Amino acid sequence: MFGSEVLLVLALAVFTAALVRARPAGRREPSSPSSGLVDAETVRGFALIGAAALALLAVVAAAVGVLARHDQAEGLAVIGLFGYVAYLALMVPLSGWLSRR
């Protein structure tokens, strides 16, 4: 049963990376510190790093499922999904704060 969670985690990582890479970077002038806009390149970098970490987690969960117990692999995949959602939720405010510094 761990295979479906591993595929879900891997699919989410690939979809996020494809979505971020497919969008054009778009040229814009650097925003002033008081504008409150988030730098698109910073968000893009955060999203790609998160997608790579999620793909690595899928590989680790698959290895744990094959070599060890299935319930540990399922737990690892579910914790990874929730951690990735929390990472994405914190990414935008953090990148906005970093762009204002």
N, C-alpha and C positions, 0 to 999 in steps of 0.2 A: 504494500500500500504506500510505501514511502516514495515510490516512483512518481506518483501523481504530484506530490508536493514538490519534489525536485524539479519536475518539468514546469510546474507553475512558477517557481522561483527563477528558473533559467529563462523562461519566456518573458517574465516581467523585466529581467535585466536586459535582455536583447531588445525588447520593445522600447524601453526607456532610452537605451543607447541609440537605437535607430531613429527615434523621434527627435532626440536632441541633435543628432548629426544631420538629419534631413532639413532641419529649419535653417534658413540662411542667417548668417551672423548679423546682418543688418548694420549699416553704418549710422552712427549717431554721434553727436558731439558729446564730450564728457559732461556729465551733469554736475551742477553745482552741489555742494554738500547739503544745502537746504532743500533741494528738490524732492528728496525722498525716493527717487527712482533707484531700482536695483540694476547693477551692471549685468548685462546679458551674458557676457563672457564668463563672469564669475559663477553665475548660476549654471551655465553650461558645463564648466569645469567640475563643480560640485556634483552635478547629475551624472557625468561620465565616471567620476571616481566612485560614486555610490553604485552605479550599474556594474562596474568591474568588481567591486567588493561583493555584490550580490551574486554575480556569476561564479566567483570563487567559492562562495558559501554553498552554492548548488553543487559544485564539484565535491566539496568536503562532505556535504550531506549524502551524496550518492556513495562516496567511499565508505562512510560510516554505515550506511544501510547495507552495503554489500559485505563489508568485513566484520561488522559488529551487529548490534540489535536494531531492528526496524523502528522500534518506538523512539529510540534516541535520534535517528535520522529524521523522523517526522517532527519531533520537538525542535530539532535544530532548524529545520526549514520554516516552521511556524514562527519561531523566535526571530529568524532572519527576516521574514516578511514584515513583522511588526516593527522590528528595528529599522528596516528600510523606510517604512512609512513615517516613523518618527524622525529619521534623518532628513527626509524630504520636507517634513513640516518645519523643522528647525533651520533648514538650509536657506530659505528665502529671508527670514529676519536677520540671520547671521550675516549673509552676504550684503544685505542693506546696511547693517551696522559697520561692516568692514569697508564698504564703499564710502561711507561718510567720514572715516578716520583720515 
